[in-house]
């Protein structure tokens, strides 16, 4: 049985409880982070901690722990659950006031709720799916306008994954005004004539921690990167495509809406980036 962390306590997962009045439960009033673990170490912890603080600030929420405490909790959970490869999920909500009310409660009297748990995923780095790539469909992006904040409002992304599954695909790319924003739970990229193209950062997409690292590594490896909008039509005509996230790292996309990219196998750029990303981030993991 897993040991999880809830509001200052390490508990067996079946003893960990959150109030039914918690605003995360009633109103999706909460933020989260997913940090991957490789070799028992945290990948890009710093990036996730910085983005978490930004999400909290943007929503006027007060974080319950310092960055150092957060690191200690992550490490403790990795140790207690013997995680070698996997993920740590963290969620902070605006807490549990006495009643349901749309107005935010006073943080002095209603402390935020913090929950962390591990997900054991042996084989995460050597995921065989990366060798053949994934298929995506495109769906309309009907999410709210602050996708840069990592909130727990994940109903539409969940629906997107179900639509993909129903269509025999692995995931969905979200499209707004003809342009791809991002994947349901990842950032989206295409490659044309060796150039890596991905949407620029704005309130329209989550500023991926993996995205930042991958673009940096790509530039260091003298690959050309262009941050601009691209249409779903342009994507279907691309040489390659891929996604990035903390749980998939770099994952080739070989089909979009039933249209095969290139010869239908991962190309050169995405697998190379995956290799560089895994190698470089392992070196600096904590
Ligand atoms: N998802 N875009 C969206 C909408 C996401 O939900 C995520 C992450 C990303 C990639 O961000 P990062 O590289 O920092 O993981 C982009 C996480 C993994 C999840 O919901 O499980």
Boltz pocket constraint, residues with backbone or C-beta under 6 A from the ligand:
constraints:
  - pocket:
      binder: B
      contacts: [[A, 34], [A, 147], [A, 182], [A, 183], [A, 184], [A, 185], [A, 186], [A, 187], [A, 205], [A, 206], [A, 207], [A, 208], [A, 209], [A, 210], [A, 211], [A, 244], [A, 245], [A, 246], [A, 247]]
      max_distance: 6.0
